[in-house]
Amino acid sequence: MTDTTDRNTPATDTTATDTTAGRTPATSAPDAGMPAVRGARLPSLTGMRWWAALAVFVLHTVVFLPVYPFYGSDTYWTIAKAVPMQVGAAGVTFFFVLSGFIMLWTRRPGDTPRAFIWRRVKKIYPTHLVAVATLVLVLPVPLGKLVTWLPTTALVQTWWPNWTSLGGLNIPAWSLCSEMLFYLTFPFLVPLIERIADRLLPMAIGVMFALIVALHTCYYLFADGYKGTGNMFGARMAVAADGTLPTTTREYGYNADPAFFAHDFLGYADHGYWLSYYFPLSRLPEFFLGVLVARLVISGRWRNTRLWWPLAALAVSFAATWWVPSNFSMSVLILLPTAAVIATACVRDATGHRGLNATGPMVWLGDISYAFYLMQYPVMVIVVKYLLAGHAVGFTGWLCAVALCFVLSLVAAGLVYEFVDKPITRRPRAKRRRKDAAPVPERARCPTLSPGSSHRRWPQR
């Protein structure tokens, strides 16, 4: 996951990633007479980012809080079965699709690849480096052994299936490797997507989804690895006793044990699992699926403002992940419903509909969701090492540890967002505001929507 929305002007600067600045207050009535402008603020999508980050947090509390004797007990495994890996994976999938959607929605005409990529680097790396530095300070990381920290710091650790680098340092940062590939390819491939005729956009989305299904089917059929439908984290932990992976201890959690850093080469990850979940090229089509869906909305061919049915479809598809092989449950089943939720939320925002996700508290939580995502694991490591180590903790104690990690992660995320993210990403705004105040070209406008009735006026194409 990464911070994927944009807080700049409608002229589509992508330095920052918040969609809410200049938003219409939640109490204001929709103005059916104003056309929705490409690049308009999307507060509901900002608020939705929080739910995705929270889903990842819930999964990580089950995996990265090894408190004994609760950890490994029957109660623990009951919870682990109810919170399988696809809970957190769904949040990551949401961010990948949302990232593609927002990058096109806020694209600045005439922007250069170099300027675009540099803005994204300035957004991603500072918070990432804060999380890495925190872990280096509290873990026995052998800095002389580059493989334990350099791939993660440089965000290249998921390009090969080696647990020594793949699981090193801040584990949630793996998704940033995919995000960096997204941003490196977007400026060069998006002109091709812009050339697709509006009437062919549904077909293009279908072809992209078919490509994703075919890719994962090939992984399932031909790649070595786990083929079952069980919890992938549970399966991984179950093989830890044979020495393939280090076990958790009372002082250090998963992949934070000194035994992990002591290995020169820990071994290869499950190839099928790595290809379907971690490998950046496998996740690239999800990003461009989001790009295509953004074009669908901009073209006026997505008209739905009723959020209940995309959410219902997402719930049903997510429930189905319990009964399909793991490499399909990570993202494939929920991709199209996720895209439908994002498209509908965008149309609602652009037409003045306001709901829970567009309220001030939810928008703030969405603002800090990127920092929350990256700081949660360092916080859990600190809590395990300095508060839980050496103590016997049961289910109630685990819940208290979860609550403590949640509060500390929230505080840490708020501080990082306020003192690291905002000063870096908002510095150039004053100069851009005058430039971006120029009238928006007619071709950059979306169709006029009438949210108060069933009538919508769409441009003739």
NORTA-V397189 format. One record per backbone hydrogen bond with DSSP energy under -0.5 kcal/mol. NH is the residue of the N-H (numbers start at 1). CO is the residue of the C=O. Records with the same first field share a line. If there is no record, write none. Layout:
NH->CO  CO
This chain:
4->2
5->17
6->17
8->13
12->9
13->9
23->20
28->25
32->30
34->31
36->447
38->444
40->37
42->19
46->42
47->43
48->44
49->45
50->46  47
51->47
52->48
53->49
54->50
55->51
56->52
57->53
58->54
59->55
60->56
61->57
62->58  59
63->59
64->60
67->65
70->393
71->67
73->70
77->73
78->74
79->75
80->76
81->77
82->78
83->79
87->84
88->84  85
89->85
90->86
91->87
92->88
93->89
94->90
95->91
96->92
97->93
98->94
99->95
100->96
101->97
102->98
103->99
104->100
105->101
106->102
107->104
109->107
111->108
116->112
117->113
118->114
119->115
120->116
121->117
122->118
123->119
124->120
125->121
128->124
129->125
130->126
131->127
132->128
133->129
134->130
135->131
136->132
137->133
138->134
139->135
141->139
142->140
143->141
145->142
146->144
148->145
149->146
150->146
151->146
153->149
154->150
155->151  152
156->151
157->151
159->156
160->157
162->160
163->161  267
165->162
166->162
167->163
168->165
171->169
173->170
174->171
175->172
176->173
177->173  174
178->174
179->175
180->176
181->177
182->178
183->179
184->180
185->181
186->182
187->183
188->185
189->185
190->186
192->189
193->189
194->190
195->191  192
196->193
200->197
201->198
204->200
205->201
206->202
207->203
208->204
209->205
210->206
211->207
212->208
213->209
214->210
215->211
216->212
217->213
218->214
219->215
220->216
221->217
222->218
223->218  219
235->231
236->232
237->233
238->234
239->235  236
240->237
242->239
243->240
244->239
249->252
256->253
257->253
260->257
261->257
262->258
263->259  260
269->161
272->224
274->270
275->271
276->272
277->273
278->273  274
279->274
282->279
283->279  280
284->280
285->281
286->283
287->283
288->284
289->285
290->286
291->287
292->288
293->289
294->290
295->291
296->292
297->293
298->294
299->295
300->297
301->296
302->296
303->301
307->305
310->306
311->307
312->308
313->309
314->310
315->311
316->312
317->313
318->314
319->315
320->316
321->317  318
322->319
323->320
324->321
326->228
328->325
329->325
330->326
333->328
334->331
335->331  332
338->334
339->335
340->336
341->337
342->338
343->339
344->340
345->341
346->342
347->343
348->344
349->345
350->346
351->347
352->349
353->348
358->355
359->356
363->359
364->360
365->361
366->362
367->363
368->364
369->366
372->368
373->369
374->370
375->371
376->372
378->374
379->375
380->376
381->377
382->378
383->379
384->380
385->381
386->382
387->383
388->383
389->384
391->388
393->68  391
398->394
399->395
400->396
401->397
402->398
403->399
404->400
405->401
406->402
407->403
408->404
409->405
410->406
411->407
412->408
413->409
414->410
415->411
416->412
417->413
418->414
419->415
420->416
421->416
422->417
424->420
425->421
426->422
429->426
430->427
432->428
433->429
434->430
435->431
436->432
437->433  434
438->435
444->441
445->442
446->36
451->449
453->450
457->448
458->456
